[in-house]
Amino acid sequence: MNDPKFDLLVIGSGPAGQKGAIAAAKLGRRVAVIDRQEMIGGVSLHTGTIPSKTLREAILYLSGFRQRTFYGKDYRLKERVSVADLGFRVQAVLQRELQVVRAQLSRNGITTIHGAARFIDPHTLEVETTAGPIILASDYVLIACGTRAALDPAIPFDGKRIFNADQLESAADLPRRMIVVGAGVIGLEYASMLSALDIEVTIIDQRSTMLDFVDQEIINALRYHMQRQGTIFRLGEKVVSVQKDDREWVTAVLASGKQVHADCLLYAVGRQPNTDLLNLEAAGLSVDGRGRLAVNAHFQTTVPHIYAAGDVIGFPSLAASSMEQGRLAGSHMFGGNGKHIAENLPYGIYTIPEISMIGKTEQELTAAKIPYETGIAKYEELAKAQMLGDETGLLKILFDPASLKVLGVHVMGDRAAEIIHIGQAVIALRGTIEYFRDTVFNYPTMAEAYKVAALDGLNKL
């Protein structure tokens, strides 16, 4: 390159890297984004958020899952769903989103460099490209290199019968039985999707509880509905080894002595930050025991001109929050406007049924000795939910019985991650549950659940 000096070099083109680069470019700075050609858009686009959520929609459509309320449990849009059927939709969405990412970077005058980056010193990167290494210098650096699926050396991953979360799309065919190791967000999402295809799923996790940051009533309801679908939960059980045999069986051997057999096994325990690939020592940086970088409120690392955002800084590791972190980091570097990231973040967990939440949970309020009351709307009470075929969902509002201030909203069911934003706005504006009671919502809509829940809660006072 004739002039390898940039104002900002961004390592990684996922949600955090994209938004950080665009924020700096809009302030008139010269920006380059570095990532491998096959990973433009990051893990979010290629193996994470976009593929998994598109897969979910494909499964719900092809399996006829949403229509079974009307047409019976045996209803199928297609009798035998194949990997090719699912992959067709995933690839179509992936290619369109890839075009969007490339167009956004190009439109903002951002240089895209294909390769793997590593630090030479705090201001200089070496990028290994297909044409050979190039050296780039910059005033600022944003580390947004994301994560990869964590591996357990005791598990013989082969990408054919034993997968990590990044390999699942390479499956040759859908199994009849699947073991999912890990009852975190990723494990539960995939387990519920597979179960919707009538695959026998066994979830194994060494913890005795699931998703402790989610309201317990919602988790209990999720587990109940997944069990009704046929999912088996083995919580408090640790996998000590995984074996394959000539009969095409995979066996998970548990510490308790039990053995669980299936056609395939998905290992969905944790993510490993890609920081170990960057030669951070040359930049004067170090990571914690889990490979994460520490940052301040402006997303600066201990080296002030080097920022970090997204999954490499840890919780909450959401695509939505990563976008905002990247944008705020890119703005702060060059004196742009940008407040600190919001205290209350919405969570969307794309299990079947879907879960979304904002604010406090019942267990958090109880532990903090904060009085609260609940208002609940059951989907079976909503005309729109009946039209959609979802009779199992619910929306719950937690509020202060004295001030009526809304403290949290928790939803399980169809379109939960969409309608949660109504509750998010009211909490952010420090509103009361009376807003929901006194507001006219379109009818029939899922948003009407807020009014039903508000009336239920206020009737308890």
N, C-alpha and C positions, 0 to 999 in steps of 0.2 A: 504494500500500500504506500502511496506517495506521501501521505500525511497521516501517520498513525496516531496523532494526538487528538484525544477527545475530551470533552468536558465531563462525560459520564460513560463508564463501561458497565453494562448490566450483564451479570452471569446468570443465564437462565431466562427462558421466554414464556414461562407459565404465567398465571394470573398476576402475581406480584411483580415479576419482571416487566411484563407488558405495561401495566399501569404506571410503574415507576418511570419507565423510559418515556412514555407519552407525556407524563406530567412535566418532566424536565425539558422535553422537546417543545412543549407549548410555551415554555419560558425562554425560548430562543436558544437553547443549548444544543451543542453537537453531541449526539448520543449514538452509541452502538450497542446492540444486543448480541450476545454470544451464546450459541447453543448448537447442538448437533442437528444436522439437516432433518433427520428423521424424527426429531423431538421438538420442532418448532411448535409452540403452544404448550409445551411442558407435559408433565405427567397428567395434569388435569384434562388435557385434550386427548392424549393417546392411550392411557391405561387407567385413568382414574375417573374423575367426575363425569365427563361427557360420555365416554363409552358405557360406564355402569348405569347411568341414568337412562341412556337411550336403550340399553339392553332391557331395563325394567319396563319401559313403555312397550317395547316389542313383545316381551313376554306377556304383559297384561292384555295386549291386543290379540296375539296369535292364540293364546290359551283360552280366550273368551272369559277370563277370570271375572271381569266386572259385570258380565252379563248373566252369570250363573244364578243371581238372585231371581231373575225373571224366567230363565229357561232351564233351570235345574243344574245340579252339580256335575252332571256328565256333559254339559255343553262345551264344545270346542269349536273355535273358528277353523282350526286345521287339526285333523286327527293326530298327525305325527309332526311335531315341530322339530326342525333340524338346526344344527349349528349354522348352516348356510342361511337359513331363514332369518335367524337372529342377526347374523353378521352383516347381511345386506343393509339393514336399517342402520346399524352402528356405523358402517363405512360411509354411507351416504351422509349422515350427520357430521361425522368426523371431517370429511373432505370439505363440506360447506363451511364448517367452523374454522378449518385451517385457512381457507381463502379469506375469511373475515379477519383473522389475526394478521396474516401477511399484508392485507390491504390497509389495516389500521397502522401498522408499523411504517409502511411505505408512505402513506398519506401524510404522516407526521414527520417525514424526512429522516427516519431512523435507519441507520445502517445495520443490516443483518449479516453477521459473520458466522459461518458454519464451522464448528469445531469444538474442541474441548479445551477449556481455559484452566490455567494454573498461575499462581502468583510467582513473580520473580523478586519483586520488592513491593512495598506498600502502594506504589503508584503504577506498577508495570505488570502486565500479564503476557504470558506466552500462550498462544492459541495454536493447537495442533490441528491443521486443516488437511484436506485430502491433497493439497498442493504442497504441503510441508508446513513447518512452524512459522508463525509471524509474531512480531513483538508489537504490543500496543501499550500506549501510555495514556493516563487520564488523571484529571484532578480529583474525581470522585469515582467510587466503585459501589455498586449495589449487588450484594450477594443474594440471589433468589434462585438457587440451583435445585431446590426441591428435595424430594426423598425418593427412595426405592424400597421395594418390599424387603422387610427383614428376613434373614435366612437363619435357620437352625442347622448347625452342622450335623446334628443327629438324624436329620430327615433327608432321605435320598431324592431330592427334587429331580424330575426328569422332563417336566413340561408336557407329559403325555397322560400319566395317571396321578402324578403327585405335583401339584401346582402351588405357586405363591400367587398373590392377588394380581401381579403384573403378567402372569402367564396364562391366566384362565381363558383368555380369548383364543389361545392356540389349541384348545381341546378339539380333537378330531370328531367327536360325537357326544351327544348328551348321555350321561350315565343313568342307570336305574337307581343307584344308591350313591350317596356322597357323604363323606365325613368333612365337616368344617371345623378346623381347630381355631378357636378364638371367637368369643362372643362380644367383641367390640362392634363398632359401627360397621366396618367393612364386612366382618363375618356375618353379622345379622342381616345386612342388606342382601348379600349373595345367597345366604341360606333361605331367606324368605322368597327370593326370586325363583330359585331352583324348586322350592316346594310348590310354587304356583304352577310349575310344569309337571306336577305329580311325581317328582323325584323324591325318593325317601332320603331325608336329610337328618344326620345326627350332628349336633353341635356339642363340642367339647371345650371346656375352659376350666383352668385351675382355680379361678375365682368362683366364689359361691354366689355372687350377685352380678348383675349386668348393668352397664351404663349408669353408674351411680350418680352422674350429674343430671340425669333425666328424672322428672317427677315419678315417684314410685308407682302411683296408680296407673300411669300411662305404660310403664314397663310391664306391670302385672297384666294389663290388658293385652299388650303386644304378645307376651309369652302365651297367654291363653289362646289367642287367635292363631298363632303359629302352631301350637300343639293341636288345635282342632284341624289344622291343615295336614297334620301328620308329622311335624317336626319333633324329634326327640332331643331333649336337653340333658346333657351330662355335665352339670356344673360341679365345681369342687373336685374335678378329676384332672390329673396331669398326664399328658402324653409323654412317655419315656422313650419310645422308639416307634418307628414305622417300618413295616416290612412289605415286600412285594413277593408274590409267588407266581408260578407258571400257569395258574388257573385264572390269571387276570384279576386276582383279588389284591386289595390293599388292606393291611391290618394295622390298626393303631393299638399299641399295647399301652395300657394305663398303669399308673403307679399302684393302683388298688388291685392289680392283677387281672382286671377285665380286659377283654379284647373286643374291638369293634371292627367289623368287616364292611367293606364297600367296594365299588368299582373304582372310585377316585377319591382323592383327598385334597382339600384346599387348605393351605396354611395361611391364616389371616391374622397373625399376631405381630402388630407393630410395624413401624416404618423406620428406615435408616436414612438420616440426612446424607446428602452427597458431598458434605463438607470435607470428607476425607480425601477427595479427589483434587482439592484446590491448592495443596501445599500452603496452608494457612500460616505456617510458621514463618515463611518468608515475608508475610505481611504483618507479622507481630501479633497474630491472633491465636487464640486457643478456644477449644470447645469443651462442653461439659461431658460427663460420662456417657451421654446418649448422642453425642455428636452435634449438639445444638449450640448456636451462638447466642450470647447474651447481648441485649440491646437496651437503650434507654427509651424514654417516652417518644423520642423522635426517630427511633429505629437506627440510631448510631451504635456501632460496636465500640469497643475500647480504643480503637483507632478512629478518631473522629471523622475522617473523610471516607471511611468505609462503612456503609450501611448494610443492613440485612433485613429481609422481610419474607413472609410466607412460612412454609413448613419448616425451614431451617431454624426458626426461632422458637418452634414448639407450639403449644396450645394457643389458640383453638384449632389451628391447622385446617381451616375451612377455605375453600376457594374464594368465597365472598369476602371474608376478613383479610385474606392475603391481597386481594385487589386493593382494598383500602389502605393496608399497610404500605404497599408499594407506592401508591399515589401520594400518601403523606410523606414518605421518605424522599421521593423525587421532588416534591414541592419544598421541603425543608432545606434541602441542599442549596437551593438557589433563591431562597427568600420568598418563595411563593406563599399564598394563603393556604392554610390547612389547619384545622383543629385536631386535637388528639382523637384517636379512634373512640367511637361510642362505647360507653360502659356496658350497655345491654346489647348483646349480639343475638340475632335469631339463629337457631339451629334447625337444620332440615336433615332428617334421617330417613333415607328413601327405602325403608323396609316396605313390606306389604303386610299390614296396612302402614301407611306413611305416618311419620311423627314430626312435629315441629314445636318449638317452644321459645319463649322469650321471658326474661325476668326470673323471679325466685320460684323455687320448688317448695312443695309442702314440707319436705324434710329439712330444707335450709331455714325456712321460717320457724319451724319447731325448734331446731337447734339454737337459733338466735333468740328464742323466746319472744317472737313477734306475733301478736294476735292476728288472726286472719279468718276470713270466711270464704266459702267457695260457691260459685254459681256454675251449674253444669247444663249443657245442651247436648242431648243425645241425637245422633244423626237420624235415628229412626223417627224423630219428631219433625224433621225438615223435609219439605216437599222436594227440594232440589236433590237432596241426598237420596231420596227414594227414586227419583228419575235416573240418577247415576248408578243405582244398584248397590249403594253402601248403607247397610243397616247397622254396622258395627262401630262406627266412629263416634267420637265425642269431643266437645270443646269445653275446657274448664278455665274459669277466671278465678284467680286468687286476689282478694282485695282486703283492705283495712276496714274492719267493721265500724270504726269511729269516723275516720276521715273519708271513707269510701274510695280512697286512692287505689288504683289498680297496681298490684304487686307482681303479677305474673300471668301469663296465658299459656296453656298447654293444649295441643290438639293432636288427636290421632284419627286418621281416616283420610279419605280421598281429598286431595287439594289442600292438605294441612299446611304445606310449606308456602302456599300462595296466600291463604287467608290470615296467616300469622302476622303479616305486616300491618294489618289493621290494629291489632293489639300493640304491636311495636310502636306505632305512631302515638297512640294514647299514652303509653308508658313514658315515652320520650318527652311528651308535653305535660307530664305529671297530671294526667287526667283522672277522672273518677269513673266508677262503674255506671254512674248516672248518664254519662255520655252515650253508652250503648243502649240504655233504656229509652233515651229521648231522641235517638237518631232514627230517621227513616231509611231502612235498607231496601234495595231493590228486592222484589219478590217474584219468583222464587230464586234465591241465591244461597250459596254456602255462607256468605257473610251474615245472613240472618241469624246464624247460630249465636252471634254475640248478643243480640237482643234477647234471645231465649235464655241464655245463660245469665244475663244481667237480671232479668226478671226472677229467675230461680234464686239467685243469690240475695237479692233485695227482699224477697219473700221470707228469707230465713232470719232477718233482723227483727 
